[in-house]
Each structure stands twice: as C-alpha cells, then as structure tokens.
C-alpha cells in the first residue's frame, strides 16, 4: 500500500480508518467528503478502494450510440436534445435508418449499441420491438443496452401496460440491459425545477428494481453541477446504494456533469475539473456495493477522465461513435474515440487497459472480430 498522505482536513481521519477497514460510510461522512477542501485526501482514499477492487485495470469497450429520435413530449429545462414533433429541426429515424446507422462506416467490431431517445408521442412498443429484433438479426453478437427508466415508464403509460410486461417484451425482442440514464437527482425540489416532466425519483428506483427482478442488469447515474446541494448528491448515492443492497442489479455508476448550453438553465456555470474529480471519488467511497465507477470522457473530457483513473474510476467508457445528447448541450469533446486512443489514455495514466463487453467480461479481438471470454 502506498504511504498515506498527510490529510489537510482532520475530519478525514476517522473516514480513512473506516475506508481502510472496509466499513460503510454514513450520510454525514458523505457530506464531509463533498465539503472538505482536501481533494487529494479524498482521492487517495477512493484510489485505495478502486485498487482493492480492480488493481491497475481500467476497463473500456468498443461501442456505438444510437438515438432513434429527438422528438419528446417532455420539456425538461436541463435538456438541449429533445424537441417537439412540430419543430422542423426534429428527427425520427425509420427502422431502416436505425439499422443502417448501427453498421455505418466503422471497421472495429462493436460489442455494444447504446440506445436512448426522446419520448415520441407516436412510436409504439411494437416499433421498438421491431427495431430491437432487426438489430439482433443483423448484429447477433452485439449487446443491446437500451432505454432509460424514463423511457420504460413512458412506454408503459402510453401502451397502458404494466412496467414488468414492457420490460419482458423488450427483453424478448433483444434488449439485453438498460443504460441507467434519467435519474438526474432524486430530490423532488430539484426535479420540479430541472425536469418536472419526468418520472419522480421513487418511480425511477421502482423501475430499476423491476428490471433487476426481471433478470436485467442496468447502470445508474447522477446528474450534478446544476442547482443541487451536497445533501442532494449524498441522498442520491445512498438511495442507489440501498437499492443495490436489495437487488444487486447495478453494474456501473456514472456521474454525469451537467452541460448548460442551449438549455433553459444556460445561465448556470459549467462544472469544474475539481467538481468532476470529486464526484468520481465520493461515488467510489459511498457506493461500496456497485462494482464499477465510470469516468465518461464525453462529458468530463478525455483529460479529466484519464486523471479520474487515479481518483476512484476504473472505467473510461468506449469509442461511443456519434454522441448527440450532450453535444446538443454544448459538449466540445469529439463524438468518437478510436480504440488506440483509449489505450493510450489508459496506459499513460499508469493503468492496464482491459477491453470488456457490457457485463465486464474480457474481450479478445482482431481489427474486425472479437471473442468474449466467458
């Protein structure tokens, strides 16, 4: 174990002892982690947990994002992606366009399609089932990580079906897991301001619970850097941790930095690197039962995501290919990263790159084929 640092904040000393002894941190200790100025101390503690779980490994995958439509009946103030159907700038892909997009112009063998979109007022669950089946027929080896809890709720509401039925039907059509977006912040005061058209925090958790009970894995997220408080963040993490105690269905946690450009909240400042790194580190310390913490390079920038591999993160996401949602909100990062660039970022951080599939099984590959090592 590396020599411990000289902590600048004495409040971290009892937390250090608990972390090194593998003990769970409390709500109050989570607040201390968010409020202390000693980021290096927090980061050192997070790195101890990260290396205890994963050693020097940093995971990545070769994936593609597919956003079938940006038409959305909701009008969330945090969103720059969704548009009303009458908006001439809106789009909705045909099924053939979805399938063509999935295979367009990319030589590296993709292991995952990440599929999310707006809440379209006319697309039916049958349309989405056909989309999934078509993808599975054309790309049988690719994992389909599809639909946020918000989308699942909307499908159930619009079709007048139980959530469990929606999950089972989509799973039968080819949905392999869920990405975990749309959680934002569970605090209802905050949600009324930033996303009052979305399901509430309790419903998000209930749908995640139903997905896990149906045998589906999912990721989970938190959107930070808008109007939330440190208390709101810790409350969010504790609720995710409690559900993971119950179901064990979360694979990865991804803190998402809010991008205000082109939203109704564009007067808010963007997150800082200090804030981004802290959210990675605190998550690793509080979420003791969620295996992986991802530093999403699209939102954090590749440089911050690279540094995060020493502050608690063990995953840097993947090649992505054509991310739309955060670029509509002003993200200036590339919309694609080649595999060799991910390898360089990881190796220069002193970590060992491990290519994975969506469920973190190692992948061996050539340029055009891959094998999942079960």
C-alpha positions as CSV (number, residue, x, y, z in Angstrom):
1,X,0.0,0.0,0.0
2,X,1.4,3.5,-0.8
3,X,2.3,5.7,2.1
4,X,-0.8,7.6,3.3
5,X,-0.8,11.3,2.7
6,X,-0.8,14.0,5.3
7,X,-4.5,14.8,5.4
8,X,-5.2,18.6,5.4
9,X,-8.6,18.1,7.0
10,X,-8.7,16.2,10.3
11,X,-12.3,15.2,9.6
12,X,-11.0,12.7,7.1
13,X,-9.0,10.7,9.6
14,X,-11.9,8.7,11.0
15,X,-13.2,8.2,7.5
16,X,-9.7,7.0,6.5
17,X,-9.9,4.3,9.2
18,X,-13.3,3.1,8.1
19,X,-12.3,3.0,4.4
20,X,-9.2,1.0,5.1
21,X,-11.2,-1.4,7.3
22,X,-13.8,-1.8,4.6
23,X,-16.6,-0.2,6.6
24,X,-19.6,1.5,5.1
25,X,-19.7,5.3,5.2
26,X,-22.7,7.2,6.6
27,X,-24.7,10.1,5.1
28,X,-22.8,12.5,7.3
29,X,-19.5,11.2,6.2
30,X,-20.6,11.5,2.6
31,X,-21.3,15.2,3.3
32,X,-17.8,15.6,4.7
33,X,-16.3,14.1,1.5
34,X,-18.2,16.6,-0.6
35,X,-17.4,19.6,1.6
36,X,-13.8,19.1,2.5
37,X,-11.2,21.2,0.5
38,X,-8.8,18.2,0.7
39,X,-9.5,16.7,-2.7
40,X,-6.2,14.9,-2.7
41,X,-7.0,13.2,0.6
42,X,-10.4,12.1,-0.7
43,X,-8.8,11.0,-3.9
44,X,-6.2,8.9,-2.1
45,X,-9.0,7.1,-0.2
46,X,-11.0,6.5,-3.3
47,X,-8.0,5.1,-5.0
48,X,-7.4,2.6,-2.2
49,X,-10.9,1.2,-2.8
50,X,-10.5,1.3,-6.5
51,X,-7.3,-0.7,-6.4
52,X,-8.6,-3.1,-3.8
53,X,-11.4,-4.0,-6.2
54,X,-9.7,-3.7,-9.6
55,X,-5.9,-3.3,-9.1
56,X,-4.4,-1.5,-12.0
57,X,-7.1,-2.4,-14.5
58,X,-9.1,0.2,-16.4
59,X,-12.0,-1.1,-18.5
60,X,-13.2,0.2,-21.8
61,X,-15.4,-1.1,-24.6
62,X,-16.0,-0.6,-28.3
63,X,-19.5,0.8,-28.6
64,X,-21.8,2.9,-30.7
65,X,-24.6,5.3,-29.6
66,X,-27.9,5.2,-31.4
67,X,-30.5,7.9,-30.8
68,X,-33.6,6.9,-32.9
69,X,-35.4,10.2,-32.3
70,X,-35.1,13.5,-30.6
71,X,-38.9,14.1,-30.6
72,X,-40.0,14.3,-26.9
73,X,-43.3,15.1,-25.2
74,X,-41.3,16.3,-22.2
75,X,-39.8,19.8,-22.0
76,X,-37.2,19.4,-19.3
77,X,-35.2,22.6,-18.5
78,X,-32.0,20.6,-18.3
79,X,-32.3,19.2,-21.8
80,X,-31.0,20.5,-25.2
81,X,-31.7,17.3,-27.0
82,X,-35.5,16.8,-27.0
83,X,-37.7,18.7,-29.5
84,X,-41.4,19.0,-30.1
85,X,-42.7,17.0,-33.1
86,X,-43.6,20.2,-34.9
87,X,-40.1,21.5,-34.7
88,X,-38.6,21.5,-38.2
89,X,-35.2,20.6,-36.7
90,X,-36.5,17.4,-35.0
91,X,-35.8,14.0,-36.5
92,X,-37.2,10.4,-36.2
93,X,-35.3,7.6,-37.9
94,X,-37.1,4.9,-39.9
95,X,-36.3,1.4,-38.8
96,X,-34.1,1.0,-41.9
97,X,-32.2,4.2,-40.9
98,X,-31.6,2.8,-37.4
99,X,-30.3,-0.5,-38.8
100,X,-28.1,1.4,-41.3
101,X,-26.7,3.7,-38.6
102,X,-25.8,0.8,-36.5
103,X,-23.5,-0.6,-39.1
104,X,-22.3,2.6,-40.9
105,X,-18.7,3.2,-41.7
106,X,-16.9,1.6,-38.7
107,X,-14.3,-1.1,-39.1
108,X,-13.7,-2.0,-35.4
109,X,-16.0,-4.8,-34.3
110,X,-18.5,-3.2,-31.9
111,X,-19.6,-5.1,-28.8
112,X,-22.4,-2.8,-27.7
113,X,-25.1,-0.5,-29.0
114,X,-26.2,2.2,-26.5
115,X,-29.8,3.1,-27.5
116,X,-31.7,6.0,-25.9
117,X,-34.0,8.7,-27.4
118,X,-36.9,11.1,-26.8
119,X,-40.4,10.2,-25.6
120,X,-42.0,10.1,-29.0
121,X,-45.8,10.5,-29.0
122,X,-46.4,8.2,-31.9
123,X,-43.8,5.4,-31.8
124,X,-45.3,2.2,-30.3
125,X,-43.8,-0.5,-28.3
126,X,-44.2,-2.7,-31.4
127,X,-42.0,-0.3,-33.3
128,X,-39.3,-0.6,-30.7
129,X,-39.6,-4.4,-30.6
130,X,-39.2,-4.5,-34.4
131,X,-36.1,-2.2,-34.1
132,X,-34.5,-4.5,-31.5
133,X,-35.3,-7.6,-33.5
134,X,-33.8,-6.1,-36.6
135,X,-30.6,-5.1,-34.8
136,X,-30.3,-8.6,-33.3
137,X,-30.8,-10.2,-36.7
138,X,-28.2,-8.0,-38.4
139,X,-25.7,-7.9,-35.4
140,X,-26.4,-11.0,-33.4
141,X,-23.1,-10.7,-31.4
142,X,-23.7,-7.1,-30.2
143,X,-25.2,-6.4,-26.8
144,X,-28.2,-4.0,-26.9
145,X,-28.1,-1.7,-23.9
146,X,-31.3,0.2,-24.5
147,X,-33.9,2.6,-22.9
148,X,-33.7,4.6,-19.7
149,X,-36.1,4.1,-16.8
150,X,-37.9,7.2,-18.1
151,X,-38.5,5.6,-21.5
152,X,-39.7,2.4,-19.9
153,X,-42.2,4.3,-17.8
154,X,-43.4,6.2,-20.9
155,X,-43.9,3.0,-22.9
156,X,-45.9,1.5,-20.1
157,X,-48.0,4.6,-19.7
158,X,-48.7,5.1,-23.4
159,X,-49.5,1.5,-24.1
160,X,-51.4,1.0,-20.8
161,X,-49.2,-1.9,-19.8
162,X,-47.5,-2.9,-16.6
163,X,-43.9,-1.9,-16.4
164,X,-42.9,-5.6,-15.9
165,X,-44.7,-6.5,-19.1
166,X,-42.9,-3.8,-21.1
167,X,-39.6,-5.0,-19.7
168,X,-40.3,-8.6,-20.6
169,X,-41.5,-7.8,-24.1
170,X,-38.4,-5.6,-24.9
171,X,-36.1,-8.2,-23.3
172,X,-37.7,-10.9,-25.5
173,X,-37.2,-8.7,-28.6
174,X,-33.5,-8.3,-27.9
175,X,-32.9,-5.7,-25.1
176,X,-30.0,-7.1,-23.1
177,X,-29.6,-4.4,-20.4
178,X,-30.5,-0.8,-19.5
179,X,-28.2,2.2,-19.5
180,X,-29.5,3.9,-16.4
181,X,-29.9,7.5,-17.5
182,X,-32.7,9.8,-16.5
183,X,-32.1,9.5,-12.8
184,X,-30.8,13.1,-12.7
185,X,-31.2,14.0,-8.9
186,X,-33.8,12.2,-6.8
187,X,-34.6,15.2,-4.6
188,X,-38.1,16.3,-5.6
189,X,-37.5,20.1,-5.0
190,X,-34.7,19.9,-7.6
191,X,-36.6,17.7,-10.0
192,X,-39.6,20.2,-10.0
193,X,-37.2,22.8,-11.4
194,X,-34.9,20.9,-13.8
195,X,-37.1,18.0,-15.1
196,X,-40.7,18.3,-13.8
197,X,-42.0,16.4,-16.9
198,X,-40.1,13.3,-15.9
199,X,-40.9,10.5,-13.5
200,X,-40.0,11.2,-9.9
201,X,-37.1,9.7,-8.2
202,X,-39.1,6.9,-6.5
203,X,-40.5,5.8,-9.8
204,X,-37.0,5.7,-11.3
205,X,-35.9,3.4,-8.5
206,X,-39.0,1.3,-8.8
207,X,-38.5,0.7,-12.5
208,X,-34.8,-0.2,-11.9
209,X,-36.0,-2.6,-9.2
210,X,-38.4,-4.2,-11.6
211,X,-35.7,-4.5,-14.3
212,X,-33.4,-6.2,-11.9
213,X,-36.2,-8.5,-10.7
214,X,-36.8,-9.4,-14.3
215,X,-33.2,-10.6,-14.6
216,X,-31.9,-7.5,-16.4
217,X,-28.7,-5.6,-15.4
218,X,-28.5,-1.9,-15.6
219,X,-26.2,1.1,-14.9
220,X,-27.1,4.0,-12.7
221,X,-26.3,7.7,-12.9
222,X,-26.5,11.1,-11.2
223,X,-26.6,14.5,-13.0
224,X,-24.6,17.0,-11.0
225,X,-23.4,20.6,-11.4
226,X,-26.8,22.4,-11.7
227,X,-28.9,23.6,-8.7
228,X,-28.4,20.5,-6.4
229,X,-26.8,20.7,-3.0
230,X,-24.2,18.4,-1.4
231,X,-27.0,16.9,0.7
232,X,-29.0,16.1,-2.5
233,X,-26.0,14.3,-4.0
234,X,-25.4,12.2,-0.9
235,X,-29.1,11.4,-0.7
236,X,-29.0,10.2,-4.3
237,X,-26.0,8.0,-3.7
238,X,-27.4,6.5,-0.5
239,X,-30.7,5.6,-2.3
240,X,-28.8,3.9,-5.2
241,X,-26.7,2.0,-2.6
242,X,-29.9,0.9,-0.8
243,X,-31.4,-0.5,-4.0
244,X,-28.2,-2.3,-4.9
245,X,-28.3,-3.9,-1.4
246,X,-31.7,-5.2,-2.3
247,X,-31.2,-6.3,-6.0
248,X,-27.5,-6.4,-6.9
249,X,-28.5,-5.3,-10.4
250,X,-26.4,-2.2,-10.9
251,X,-23.2,-2.9,-12.8
252,X,-21.7,0.6,-13.2
253,X,-22.3,4.0,-11.7
254,X,-21.7,7.1,-14.0
255,X,-21.7,10.6,-12.6
256,X,-22.8,12.9,-15.4
257,X,-21.6,16.5,-15.5
258,X,-24.4,19.0,-16.4
259,X,-23.8,20.9,-19.7
260,X,-26.0,24.0,-19.6
261,X,-25.5,25.4,-23.1
262,X,-28.7,25.6,-25.2
263,X,-30.9,24.7,-22.3
264,X,-33.3,26.7,-20.1
265,X,-30.5,26.6,-17.5
266,X,-27.8,28.0,-19.6
267,X,-27.2,30.8,-17.1
268,X,-25.6,28.3,-14.8
269,X,-21.8,27.8,-14.9
270,X,-20.2,24.7,-16.2
271,X,-18.7,22.2,-13.8
272,X,-15.0,22.5,-12.9
273,X,-12.4,19.8,-13.1
274,X,-12.3,19.9,-9.3
275,X,-16.0,19.2,-9.1
276,X,-15.8,16.4,-11.7
277,X,-12.9,14.6,-10.0
278,X,-14.6,14.9,-6.6
279,X,-17.8,13.3,-7.9
280,X,-15.9,10.3,-9.1
281,X,-14.0,9.9,-5.8
282,X,-17.0,10.4,-3.5
283,X,-19.0,7.9,-5.6
284,X,-16.3,5.2,-5.2
285,X,-16.3,5.7,-1.4
286,X,-20.0,5.8,-0.9
287,X,-21.1,3.1,-3.4
288,X,-19.3,0.2,-1.8
289,X,-21.6,-2.3,-3.4
290,X,-21.6,-1.2,-7.0
291,X,-18.7,-2.8,-8.8
292,X,-17.6,-0.1,-11.3
293,X,-17.3,3.7,-11.4
294,X,-17.1,5.2,-14.9
295,X,-15.5,8.4,-15.9
296,X,-17.5,9.3,-19.0
297,X,-14.9,11.0,-21.3
298,X,-17.6,12.6,-23.5
299,X,-18.9,14.7,-20.6
300,X,-15.7,15.1,-18.5
301,X,-13.3,15.5,-21.4
302,X,-10.7,12.8,-22.0
303,X,-8.1,14.6,-19.9
304,X,-10.3,14.6,-16.8
305,X,-11.5,11.0,-17.4
306,X,-7.8,10.0,-17.6
307,X,-7.0,11.7,-14.3
308,X,-10.1,10.1,-12.7
309,X,-8.4,6.7,-13.1
310,X,-6.3,7.7,-10.1
311,X,-9.3,9.1,-8.1
312,X,-11.6,6.1,-7.9
313,X,-12.7,5.4,-11.5
314,X,-11.9,2.1,-13.1
315,X,-13.7,2.6,-16.5
316,X,-13.4,5.3,-19.2
317,X,-16.4,4.3,-21.4
318,X,-15.7,3.4,-25.0
319,X,-15.5,4.5,-28.6
320,X,-19.1,5.9,-28.4
321,X,-19.4,7.0,-32.1
322,X,-21.8,9.9,-32.7
323,X,-23.0,11.0,-29.3
324,X,-25.8,13.6,-29.7
325,X,-27.4,14.3,-26.3
326,X,-24.5,16.1,-24.6
327,X,-23.2,17.7,-27.8
328,X,-26.5,19.4,-28.3
329,X,-26.0,20.8,-24.8
330,X,-22.6,22.3,-25.8
331,X,-20.1,19.5,-25.2
332,X,-17.0,20.2,-27.2
333,X,-15.4,16.8,-27.0
334,X,-15.1,14.6,-30.1
335,X,-18.1,12.4,-30.9
336,X,-15.9,9.4,-31.4
337,X,-12.6,8.0,-30.0
338,X,-10.7,5.2,-31.7
339,X,-9.7,2.2,-29.7
340,X,-6.0,3.0,-29.9
341,X,-6.6,6.5,-28.4
342,X,-8.4,4.9,-25.4
343,X,-5.5,2.6,-25.0
344,X,-3.1,5.5,-24.9
345,X,-5.1,7.4,-22.4
346,X,-5.3,4.4,-20.0
347,X,-1.6,3.4,-20.4
348,X,-0.4,7.0,-19.8
349,X,-2.4,7.0,-16.6
350,X,-0.3,4.0,-15.5
351,X,-3.2,1.6,-15.8
352,X,-3.7,-1.7,-17.6
353,X,-6.3,-1.5,-20.4
354,X,-8.9,-4.2,-20.3
355,X,-11.4,-4.3,-23.1
356,X,-14.7,-5.6,-21.8
357,X,-18.2,-6.3,-23.0
358,X,-21.2,-4.6,-21.4
359,X,-21.2,-7.0,-18.5
360,X,-17.5,-6.7,-17.9
361,X,-16.4,-10.0,-19.5
362,X,-12.9,-9.6,-21.1
363,X,-12.9,-9.3,-24.9
364,X,-10.1,-10.6,-27.2
365,X,-10.2,-9.1,-30.7
366,X,-8.7,-8.6,-34.1
367,X,-9.5,-5.5,-36.1
368,X,-12.8,-6.9,-37.4
369,X,-13.8,-9.7,-35.0
370,X,-14.0,-10.2,-31.2
371,X,-14.4,-13.0,-28.8
372,X,-16.0,-12.6,-25.3
373,X,-14.1,-14.7,-22.7
374,X,-16.9,-16.2,-20.6
